[in-house]
Amino acid sequence: MSPLIIEAAINGATLKSQNPNVPRSLDEISTCACACIDAGATIIHNHTDDSIIQARHDASPYRAAWTRIRERHPDAILYPTMGGGGGHTNAKQRYAHIEELADERLLQLAIIDPGSVSLGPYDSDGLPMAIDFVYQNTFADVRYMAESCCARGLGAHVSIFEPGFLRVALDYHRAGRFPRALKIQLYFGGPALPFGLPPTERSLDAYLAMLEGTNLPWMVGVLGGDVRHTLAELAIRRGGHVRVGLEDFGGDGKPRNEDLVADIVAMARQCGRAVASADEAARLIGLR
């Protein structure tokens, strides 16, 4: 079985009021990322203080943090988020910082989100909160992201929030229109976020049936839940990979990102599976 790739999504939209250990400042982000890599992670995903609702993100905070991280870990695989879609923006604006960082050779991996999904928490009545937020990626947006990555030789983190996302991704893959280097990120909706498939074995089986025969590397993550207590061990035993981090975490306590990484490393050892180095992770994904 191939070595286990561990990704740490270290902040996202998580606030200090939710967990004081979430890194928000430049110093905190670089320090936390290095701690996660030291603990066993090979991929770091971070946001800056630019809101996901903003049309265009600033490349400067990524550049600054990543320069510090790579002083200690030159082979670290780092990638950013992007702004949400909608009538206020377009794919070119949303992808501008990604293209800027790639053209500066600071980026190997970019995000491709091949679909749209309503996102939001529950309200006090236990119903999905009545907010008007859709994380929107039209088919035209997907085409732009795919072509931009291919033109720059970037690998792709392909986000799968719903089964329809995976259908679109596989269509592009079969047509040879996605980057050759990619990983399929299977997101499951935890107790705090009513979207997608729940983090159960049957849900994972459904996705793996769709992926059968593709030999694409896949990774599980649970948004608004705790992947450690749901799908991590199952993914490790089945040859998949695992994403943890305070962007996704909705479990008990106030852990640090590096604690979550260490827990997955310990789980891998119990399962008899090696943890990937940065070079091994790059090879498994197909990155140059």
Secondary structure, DSSP 8 states (H G I E B T S, - for coil): ---B-EEEE--TT--TTT-TTS--SHHHHHHHHHHHHHHT--EEEE--SS-TTSSS--SHHHHHHHHHHHHH-TT-EEEE-----STT--HHHHTHHHHHHHHTT--SEEEE--S-EE---B-TTSSB-----EE---HHHHHHHHHHHHHHT-EEEEEESSHHHHHHHHHHHHTT-S-SSEEEEEEEE-TT---S--SSHHHHHHHHHHHTTS---EEEEEETB-GGGTTHHHHHHHT-EEEESTTTB-SSS---HHHHHHHHHHHHHHTT--B--HHHHHHHHT--
